[in-house]
Amino acid sequence: MKAKKIIKAFDICGRIPAFDDFEVQGISCNSKEVSENFIFVAIKGTREDGAKFIKEAAARGARLVVTQLPADTSGLPRNLTLIAVKDARRALADLAAEFYAYPSSRIKVVGVTGTNGKTTITYLLEALLKKAGNSPAVIGTVNYRFKNKIIPSKNTTPGPIQLQALLAEMAREGLDFALMEVSSHALDQQRAGGVDFHSAIFTNLTQDHLDYHRDMESYFRAKAKLFENLKPSSFAVLNYDDAYARRLKSLTRARVISYGIEEKADLGARILSFDCRGTRFLLSFPQGEIEINTALIGRHNIYNLLAAAAWGYQAGISVQVIKSALGALYLVPGRLERIDGTNSFSVFVDYAHTQDALKNTITALRQLCQKKIIVVFGCGGERDKTKRPKMGEVAAQLSDYAIITSDNPRSEEPQAIIKDIEKGIASKNYCIIPERREAIRKSLALAREGDIVLIAGKGHEDYQILKDRRIHFDDSEVVRECLRQTNY
């Protein structure tokens, strides 16, 4: 594709300088990935300003540079064309969409956003669409997957170049839906800016990422961008039990279908029974009720099931297919994942890493447990510090015993993170074991018949990020290893 055609995809400040047209071989915002006949987009990041790497990009073969105002052209090669824009991130998203021939016009993209539930809902939608005879792909926290291909996930929502490349490949493979978790960071950074969404789901909004967004209103405004940009031909699925979700109705041009348990909504639920093996509930919809039997447990998972059912109903999938598909999904990796290996007590691994998610998970398990709940958890380094004491408070109040350990401390000292968590704990029903493997081992040693052990915070992750390295660490693997080594 020619450069002069590509640059028509975004808003340019002022007159386009004259330049010799060329066949664009690629686009990048990383100067080290640039090669001959590339377009380099200089993004101002949280740590580095891409404008500092324009000369390096030019030396590697960039012919055209897109940079944010104000633009410094001093010392640049004469054959390098520089185009100034107001928003380099948006320009990158639009360039990527143009370069890959707007793949979201050839595959229906479903965006799922909210603090909790995104991953589970994409798994449910995947099962639902497969049961209905469609060919879905998934882009999310666990991985990016389609057909027989699985790509490890570095970010919940990939950057715009990788995202558009993935969507283009999915469209070429003949897939008809791309189910995508859309993070608040991605929305704020315009990673999905070049995507035309078929529909979108909003789950809830509770405290998380305030290290980045500063306050809850800014966090909400980032999430709201997904719905503000939906076309009237799209539809939005909103959780009416969440006040933030209800606000979106007036902010979107899309058709709205609602779900909820407490508030009046298009789709609702009434829990009939539940135990460690699953949940039975009545799903109500405009034409009546059906009974759903699912292996997923907990009230929070009823919301996830309702979201998927509401989306399927609005998309025209039959109620019987919805019932069959939702009842067939038995496992979402790292989401209240039961670890077998002992008959005397139960062990679950869960991704809960916010106070609300931890509260939901422990509350769900409390309804199943007649004896003690032992929780192992920590908080990530270089992330929202204000949620640390709140997670400590939730763990201490709702569990019988908590073991505070390391999560992904990153560059922070584990003990400093643990001290922040301790500030929210008023009781003495906890201990501190910074080494995560030993903390898990201790929790299993403390468990007695009928107890439940919850290993929270990392879920599906198979790594731990320490100050100077990233090591392999999988909570599920460690639990199984400990259970094998000791006769419980």
C-alpha positions in Angstrom: 0.0 0.0 0.0 1.3 3.5 -0.9 2.1 6.0 1.8 -0.1 8.8 0.3 -3.1 6.5 0.5 -2.4 5.4 4.1 -2.0 8.9 5.5 -5.5 9.8 4.4 -6.7 7.6 7.2 -6.1 10.1 10.0 -6.4 13.8 10.8 -3.3 15.8 9.9 -2.5 19.2 11.4 -1.8 21.7 8.6 -0.6 21.0 5.1 1.0 17.7 4.1 4.6 18.3 3.1 5.5 17.1 -0.5 7.3 13.8 -0.6 8.0 11.0 -3.0 5.4 8.3 -2.6 6.6 4.8 -1.7 5.2 1.3 -1.0 4.9 1.0 2.8 6.4 -2.2 4.2 5.3 -1.7 7.7 4.3 0.6 10.6 5.8 0.7 14.0 6.0 2.8 17.2 9.1 1.0 18.2 12.2 2.4 16.5 14.0 -0.9 16.9 11.4 -2.7 14.8 11.7 -0.2 11.9 13.2 -1.3 8.6 13.3 0.0 5.0 10.2 1.9 3.8 8.5 1.9 7.2 6.3 4.5 8.8 7.4 5.4 12.3 4.8 6.8 14.8 6.4 8.7 17.7 4.2 8.0 20.7 4.6 9.8 24.0 4.5 7.0 26.5 4.4 6.9 30.3 8.2 6.5 30.5 9.7 7.5 27.2 8.8 10.0 24.4 9.0 8.3 21.0 10.1 11.7 19.5 13.6 10.9 21.0 13.9 7.9 18.7 13.0 9.5 15.4 16.7 9.7 14.3 17.2 6.0 15.1 14.0 5.1 13.1 15.3 7.1 10.2 18.7 5.4 10.3 16.9 2.0 10.2 14.9 3.0 7.1 11.8 4.9 8.1 10.7 7.1 5.2 7.9 8.9 7.0 7.4 9.9 10.6 4.2 10.8 12.4 4.7 12.7 15.5 2.6 14.7 18.0 2.6 18.5 18.2 4.8 20.3 18.8 7.3 18.6 16.4 11.0 19.2 16.4 12.5 18.8 12.9 16.0 19.9 13.7 18.8 17.5 12.6 16.5 15.1 10.7 17.5 13.6 7.4 16.3 15.6 4.3 14.6 12.6 2.8 12.6 12.0 5.9 9.0 13.3 5.8 7.5 14.4 9.1 3.8 14.7 9.6 2.4 16.4 12.7 -0.8 15.3 14.4 -2.8 16.2 17.5 -3.0 12.6 18.8 -0.3 10.2 17.7 -1.9 7.3 19.4 -5.1 7.7 17.4 -3.1 8.2 14.3 -1.3 4.9 14.9 -4.6 3.1 15.4 -6.0 4.6 12.2 -2.9 3.9 10.2 -2.9 0.2 11.4 -6.5 -0.2 10.4 -5.9 1.3 6.9 -2.7 -0.8 6.4 -4.6 -4.0 7.2 -7.6 -2.9 5.1 -10.0 -2.4 8.0 -10.5 -6.1 9.1 -13.3 -5.2 11.5 -15.5 -4.6 8.4 -15.0 -8.3 7.6 -15.3 -9.9 11.0 -17.7 -8.9 13.8 -15.8 -7.7 16.8 -17.5 -7.9 20.2 -15.9 -5.8 23.0 -16.2 -6.9 26.6 -15.2 -4.4 29.2 -15.6 -3.8 33.0 -13.5 -4.4 36.1 -14.4 -8.0 36.6 -15.8 -10.8 34.5 -14.3 -10.0 31.1 -12.4 -13.3 30.7 -15.2 -15.5 31.8 -17.7 -13.8 29.5 -15.5 -14.2 26.4 -15.2 -18.0 27.3 -19.0 -18.1 27.6 -19.6 -16.3 24.3 -17.1 -18.5 22.6 -19.0 -21.6 23.8 -22.3 -20.0 22.8 -21.2 -19.1 19.3 -19.7 -22.5 18.6 -22.9 -24.2 19.7 -24.8 -21.9 17.3 -22.6 -23.0 14.4 -20.3 -19.9 14.2 -16.5 -19.7 14.1 -15.3 -17.3 16.9 -11.9 -16.1 17.9 -10.9 -14.7 21.3 -8.5 -11.9 22.2 -8.0 -11.7 25.9 -6.1 -12.0 29.2 -5.4 -15.7 29.0 -4.4 -15.8 25.4 -5.3 -14.9 21.8 -6.8 -18.0 20.1 -8.5 -19.0 16.9 -8.9 -22.3 15.1 -6.0 -24.4 16.3 -3.7 -21.4 17.0 -2.9 -20.1 20.5 -0.8 -17.0 21.0 0.4 -16.1 24.5 -1.1 -12.9 25.7 1.2 -10.1 26.9 -1.6 -7.5 27.3 -5.3 -8.1 27.8 -5.8 -5.9 24.7 -2.9 -5.9 22.3 -1.5 -2.7 20.7 -3.2 -1.4 17.6 -0.7 -2.9 15.1 -0.8 -6.4 16.5 -4.6 -6.0 17.0 -5.3 -5.1 13.4 -2.9 -7.8 12.2 -4.7 -10.4 14.3 -8.1 -9.3 13.1 -6.9 -9.4 9.5 -5.6 -13.0 10.0 -8.8 -14.0 11.6 -10.9 -12.6 8.8 -8.7 -14.4 6.2 -9.2 -17.7 8.1 -12.9 -17.2 7.6 -13.8 -16.6 11.3 -17.0 -14.6 11.8 -16.6 -13.2 15.3 -13.7 -11.8 17.3 -14.5 -11.7 21.1 -12.2 -9.2 22.6 -11.5 -8.1 26.2 -11.1 -4.4 26.1 -9.1 -2.9 29.0 -9.4 0.6 30.3 -5.7 1.2 29.5 -6.4 0.1 25.9 -9.3 2.5 25.5 -7.4 5.4 27.0 -4.5 4.7 24.8 -6.6 4.3 21.6 -5.4 0.7 21.0 -8.8 -0.2 19.7 -9.3 3.2 18.0 -9.5 1.7 14.5 -12.0 -1.0 15.3 -15.6 -0.9 14.2 -17.4 -2.8 17.0 -20.4 -5.0 16.2 -21.5 -4.9 19.9 -20.1 -4.4 23.4 -20.7 -5.6 27.0 -20.2 -3.7 30.2 -19.9 -5.8 33.4 -19.3 -3.5 36.3 -16.9 -0.9 37.6 -15.1 -1.3 41.0 -11.8 0.1 42.2 -8.8 -0.9 40.1 -6.0 0.8 38.1 -6.3 4.1 40.0 -2.5 4.3 39.8 -3.1 5.0 36.1 -6.6 6.6 36.0 -6.3 8.7 39.2 -9.9 8.4 40.2 -13.1 6.4 39.6 -14.6 9.0 37.3 -11.5 9.0 35.0 -11.6 5.2 35.1 -15.3 5.2 34.0 -14.7 7.8 31.3 -12.0 5.5 29.8 -14.4 2.6 29.8 -17.3 4.7 28.4 -15.3 5.4 25.2 -16.1 2.0 23.9 -19.9 2.7 24.1 -19.7 6.3 23.0 -18.1 5.2 19.7 -20.7 2.4 19.0 -22.7 3.0 15.9 -26.6 3.0 16.0 -26.5 -0.3 14.1 -24.5 -1.9 17.0 -25.9 -3.0 20.4 -24.7 -2.6 24.0 -25.3 -5.2 26.8 -25.4 -3.4 30.2 -25.5 -4.7 33.8 -28.3 -2.7 35.3 -27.3 -3.7 38.8 -24.2 -1.5 38.4 -24.7 2.3 38.6 -21.9 3.1 36.2 -23.3 0.7 33.6 -26.7 2.4 33.8 -25.0 5.7 33.0 -23.9 4.3 29.7 -27.5 4.1 28.3 -27.5 7.9 27.7 -24.0 7.9 26.4 -24.3 5.4 23.6 -26.1 5.6 20.2 -26.4 1.8 20.2 -29.4 -0.3 21.0 -29.3 -1.4 24.6 -30.2 -4.7 26.2 -29.9 -5.0 30.0 -29.4 -7.7 32.5 -29.5 -7.9 36.3 -30.5 -9.7 39.4 -31.7 -6.8 41.6 -32.8 -4.1 39.2 -35.5 -4.6 36.6 -33.8 -5.6 33.4 -34.5 -7.4 30.1 -32.8 -10.6 31.4 -32.8 -11.6 35.0 -31.9 -14.6 37.2 -33.1 -16.3 40.3 -30.7 -18.7 42.0 -32.3 -22.1 42.9 -29.3 -24.0 44.3 -25.5 -24.2 44.3 -22.7 -26.3 45.7 -19.0 -26.9 45.0 -19.9 -28.6 41.7 -22.1 -25.9 40.2 -25.2 -23.7 40.2 -28.8 -24.1 39.2 -30.8 -20.9 38.4 -33.8 -19.6 36.5 -33.0 -17.3 33.6 -35.8 -14.9 32.8 -36.1 -13.3 29.4 -39.0 -11.3 27.7 -40.8 -14.5 26.5 -40.5 -16.6 29.7 -38.0 -18.6 31.9 -35.6 -21.4 31.4 -33.6 -23.4 34.0 -29.8 -23.3 33.6 -27.4 -25.8 35.2 -23.8 -24.6 35.2 -20.5 -25.8 36.6 -19.7 -22.2 37.4 -20.3 -21.1 41.0 -20.9 -17.9 42.8 -23.3 -14.9 42.3 -20.6 -13.1 40.3 -20.7 -15.9 37.8 -24.5 -15.6 37.5 -23.8 -12.0 36.3 -21.3 -13.4 33.8 -23.8 -16.0 32.5 -26.5 -13.3 32.3 -24.2 -11.0 30.2 -23.5 -13.9 27.8 -27.2 -14.8 27.6 -28.3 -11.2 27.0 -25.7 -10.9 24.2 -26.8 -14.2 22.6 -30.5 -13.2 22.9 -29.9 -9.8 21.2 -27.8 -11.5 18.5 -30.7 -13.8 17.6 -29.4 -17.0 19.0 -32.2 -19.3 20.2 -33.0 -19.7 23.9 -32.4 -23.5 23.7 -28.9 -23.0 22.2 -28.2 -20.4 24.9 -29.3 -22.9 27.6 -27.2 -25.8 26.1 -24.1 -23.7 25.6 -24.1 -22.0 29.1 -24.6 -25.4 30.7 -21.8 -27.0 28.9 -18.9 -24.7 29.9 -17.3 -26.3 33.0 -14.0 -24.4 33.4 -12.4 -21.0 32.8 -8.7 -21.2 33.5 -7.8 -19.5 36.8 -11.4 -18.4 37.6 -12.5 -20.4 40.7 -10.7 -23.3 39.2 -11.0 -26.3 41.5 -7.8 -28.3 42.0 -8.3 -32.0 42.6 -6.0 -34.0 44.7 -7.5 -34.2 48.1 -10.8 -35.6 49.3 -10.7 -34.0 52.7 -10.7 -30.3 51.8 -11.2 -28.2 48.6 -8.7 -26.0 46.8 -9.5 -23.2 44.4 -7.3 -21.0 42.3 -8.7 -17.6 41.3 -7.5 -14.4 39.5 -9.2 -12.1 42.1 -6.8 -9.2 42.4 -9.1 -6.4 43.4 -11.1 -6.0 46.7 -14.4 -6.4 44.9 -13.3 -9.6 43.1 -11.8 -11.0 46.3 -15.0 -10.2 48.2 -17.1 -11.9 45.5 -15.0 -15.0 45.4 -14.8 -15.5 49.2 -18.5 -14.8 49.5 -19.3 -17.4 46.9 -17.1 -20.0 48.7 -18.5 -19.1 52.1 -22.0 -20.2 50.9 -20.5 -23.6 50.1 -18.3 -24.0 53.2 -19.4 -25.2 56.6 -16.0 -25.0 58.1 -12.9 -22.7 57.6 -11.8 -20.7 54.5 -8.1 -20.1 54.3 -7.0 -17.4 51.8 -3.5 -16.9 50.2 -3.1 -13.6 48.5 -0.9 -10.6 47.8 -0.9 -7.4 45.7 1.0 -6.5 42.6 3.9 -4.0 42.7 3.8 -0.8 40.6 0.0 -0.9 40.7 -2.8 0.9 42.6 -1.5 1.1 46.1 -4.8 2.3 47.6 -6.5 -1.0 47.0 -3.9 -2.9 49.1 -5.3 -2.2 52.6 -8.8 -2.7 51.2 -7.9 -6.2 50.0 -6.4 -6.9 53.4 -9.6 -5.8 55.1 -11.7 -8.0 52.8 -9.5 -11.1 53.3 -9.4 -10.7 57.1 -13.1 -10.0 57.5 -14.5 -12.7 55.2 -12.0 -15.6 55.6 -11.1 -17.5 58.7 -7.4 -17.2 58.1 -5.3 -15.2 55.6 -1.8 -15.7 54.5 -0.3 -12.6 53.0 2.4 -13.3 50.4 4.0 -11.9 47.2 2.0 -11.6 43.9 4.1 -9.9 41.2 6.2 -7.4 43.2 8.0 -6.1 40.2 10.4 -3.3 41.3 8.9 -2.9 44.7 10.0 -4.6 47.9 7.6 -7.4 48.8 7.7 -6.4 52.4 6.7 -2.8 51.6 3.6 -4.1 49.7 2.7 -6.5 52.5 2.9 -3.6 55.0 0.4 -1.7 52.9 -1.9 -4.7 52.9 -1.6 -5.0 56.7 -2.9 -1.4 57.2 -6.4 -2.7 56.4 -6.3 -5.6 58.8 -7.7 -5.1 62.3 -7.7 -8.8 63.5 -5.0 -11.3 64.2 -6.2 -14.1 61.9 -3.4 -13.8 59.5 0.3 -14.5 59.0 3.0 -13.3 56.5 4.9 -15.6 54.3 6.5 -13.5 51.5 7.7 -16.6 49.4 4.6 -17.6 47.5 5.4 -21.3 47.2 5.9 -21.6 51.0 2.7 -19.6 51.6 0.7 -22.1 49.4 2.4 -25.0 51.2 1.4 -23.6 54.6 -2.2 -23.0 53.6 -2.5 -26.7 52.6 -0.9 -27.8 55.8 -3.4 -25.8 57.8 -6.5 -27.1 56.0 -8.6 -29.8 57.7 -11.6 -31.9 56.5 -14.4 -29.7 55.1 -12.2 -26.6 54.8 -11.7 -24.5 51.6 -8.3 -23.1 50.5 -8.4 -20.2 48.1 -5.2 -19.2 46.3 -6.0 -15.7 44.9 -4.5 -13.0 42.7 -2.7 -14.8 39.8 -5.2 -17.3 38.4 -4.1 -18.4 35.0 -0.8 -16.7 35.1 2.2 -19.0 34.8 4.9 -16.5 35.9 6.0 -14.2 38.7 7.6 -10.8 38.0 10.4 -10.0 40.5 12.7 -7.0 40.7 15.3 -8.3 38.2 13.7 -11.2 36.5 10.5 -13.1 35.4 10.3 -16.6 36.6 7.9 -19.5 35.9 5.3 -19.8 38.6 1.9 -21.3 38.2 -0.4 -21.5 41.3 -2.2 -24.5 40.0 1.1 -26.4 39.4 2.4 -25.5 42.8 -0.8 -26.7 44.5 -0.6 -30.0 42.7 3.1 -30.4 43.5 2.5 -29.8 47.2 -0.5 -32.2 47.3 1.7 -34.9 45.6 4.5 -34.4 48.1 2.4 -34.6 51.2 -0.3 -37.0 52.1 -3.4 -34.9 52.8 
